[in-house]
Amino acid sequence: MGSFERLNDLLHRLNSYTWWEPAIELVVIWVVVYAVFRFVQGTRAARAIKGLVFLLIVGAVFMQLLGDQHLQRLGYLYDRMLAVIAIALVVIFQPELRRGLIRLGETKFMRGRYEGAARISGEITIACKYLSKARFGAIIVIERRVGLKGLTEGGTMLEAHLTAALLQTVFYPGSALHDLAVVIRGDRVHAAGVQLPMAGPNEIADPLLGSRHRAAVGVTKDSDALVVVVSEESGLVRIAQRGVLSASIPLDDLESVLARLLGHFESEDPEEPVLDTSSDEGSGFDDEGIEVSAADDMQASPEKEAS
């Protein structure tokens, strides 16, 4: 009888609402749940949150049907378990929460333009064209709002003026710093020989890509950095952002793609507007920096990229 009375009371309360009130609430709840699942999809937290939601739904239905009057001790434990779960969520999903806050800071109304984006894009592009043609591997990290001090401390501090010639020299085979990453802060090469955290083999679209590409994805998972990678094997150039590696980018488009992603939207030549990356299949990102389908990435190069 207790369960029947609860259900009857719920129906009476629903009848007291206008039709649009519960409709709006259900839509908002659905949007929030969908956004959460979409955000964690493909991450290690996806399975954990699905199992947790299932347990919460089963527990809530069980307690609502039986009520606290018959199973008071179980009801007490369930209420306390909810408090423990709330704390556990912060611990379990700490990387995802940090990534979400970083993405929130990247929204248009909160982000600013990268100082000197046009010049930096030009210098990096000149260097990448040389490195790509010579098949010299490179990984160039552009630091933005989220600092990378914890990573650069293990590298070699340069604090040198950014030029294409300097980047070409650093990544020239035989150089003591050519195997690791260069970190650019502002308009200066802040550090070289920087070891980056690597993403797992299953966290990049093409499992044939090697350590440079995995490192590019790894550092962008927990920061808002923009990373340019030149493959030593094929000479193809890609950009990593928000934990996603783009398809190969044509060298002629690289400068405009970089400038746009860094926030420089004005073109110096009004007859040659900045590349619209939202319609460029080679860029791998849309105008918000969100990845687009990279299914054609496998067709970009028939040979295996081992770096």
PyMOL commands that set and color helices and strands:
alter all, ss='L'
color gray80, all
select helices_A, chain A and resi 2-15+20-40+45-70+72-92+94-105+117-134+149-152+164-170+201-203+211-221+251-261+297-300
alter helices_A, ss='H'
color red, helices_A
select strands_A, chain A and resi 138-143+156-161+181-185+188-194+226-230+237-241+244-245
alter strands_A, ss='S'
color yellow, strands_A
deselect
rebuild
show_as cartoon
